[in-house]
């Protein structure tokens, strides 16, 4: 039993260590991506700083607007990073040509996903904290009344369902060797549009508001804003946690199940071999 | 882990296996263009279009053989004969459309996880994370098979030293290494998991003669000291002759001959002269291919029928 657990732990750890080694070796890209993300986050939050001048109104609470946009930027950066890390795991392996070796190893997909998820959460958290710290240093924001513990909890619970969605999206590069990786961007674009990253979902057309309720990012953002901007959302924090837990419970096993079905299909049709 | 019980056991059983692939159908407009173009060149060639436009190709065609434990079994065949597909089927990377494949009595579909623990494979293209070093790649590979980091590190150094890899290369990115060196790391990776069935898909392609001999000696050693069973595909006839106990010759997905190297030579010997394995290969595949090409290229199918 202990030996079995040790084996499973080693297998999951293999993916964590490999990914951190890749980050280390591709450090130049990491620096570029970090600089881009910081510039992107700053450019969005400066919209809040400039709202008064843009509209000509003097009674706009710019600190609130900056914090609102900053939360959206950071949460999206975090969730998108997790989604990318999970959904692109197959695309990476195809690109490097190692996919057959990984799929031939006696590793349960659950262990692979677990390792990939742990890496994605740690990596995304580090990335987001750095971006948040740099952007916050540009503005004098007051988080004295913020509930940071609840905000972290909501973020972590929300990330589980995003892992599930990422696993489902990772099927695309498995099934479509040439176009699959690009197709995952469409999935990401959908969540960016409907989840209220930079605006309340109430401004969306009604049909998009319905779709927004199926996005875990919607609940994460509402929950984060309720925790970090007290008084802005008239709901208990638990009302955001339950939908996220439910989505996580559905999406994670569903993602792994669908991935296994897709893997079997690729073995039937010979699509693993393609490297294009 | 599964342990084989005796030395006369069948290690690998391939029974009436068929593997087909769908290939992209030729669009109707292209068929029409090709038809009109070829009709202008050859009025009788229209029968060929149906062959070229078909959507299914058979890569492995009712193949049956078994490999005994501790045997080195070679598979020879021209390019596109189905060797790599066969290796992929045995590696659980492809599922057969028909027939069954067993490794020490374990079905590769039903008991895939157990089978995976028993096998490893070296492919012709050394597939690695090229930015990572041999050490990082090998530790990753070994952990997937449950080998601890320190143990894998120690063994990897031993194997790579044995294969003549410089110690300084161990921590440098793989992309800085020659193809031959990368292939040696691929061989080390497969050996690290101590497979009892090792699948080698043209493992010495791209290696210099000295490296080839080192790898061949290592394969023999693995068989002798670890009781491993080895299935190898190669284009190198001397290599096949030197290390294989038995050889199957594959052509167009079918086994056209299966015997010991000496048995194959006797099969095509003329006037008491013993041919080389290369001559056997040409006799059993090349000549036949030429005949078929002649037929399909220049004779209408209705005439063949």
Interface residues (C-beta under 8 A of the other chain):
Chain A: X6 X7 X10 X11 X13 X14 X17 X18 X21 X22 X25 X26 X96 X97 X98 X100 X101 X102 X103 X104 X105 X106 X107 X108 X264 X267 X268 X269 X270 X272 X273
Chain B: X21 X22 X85 X88 X91 X92 X93 X94 X95 X97 X113 X114 X116 X117 X119 X120 X121 X123 X125 X127 X128 X129 X130 X131 X132 X136 X139 X140 X141 X143 X144 X145 X146 X147 X148 X173 X189
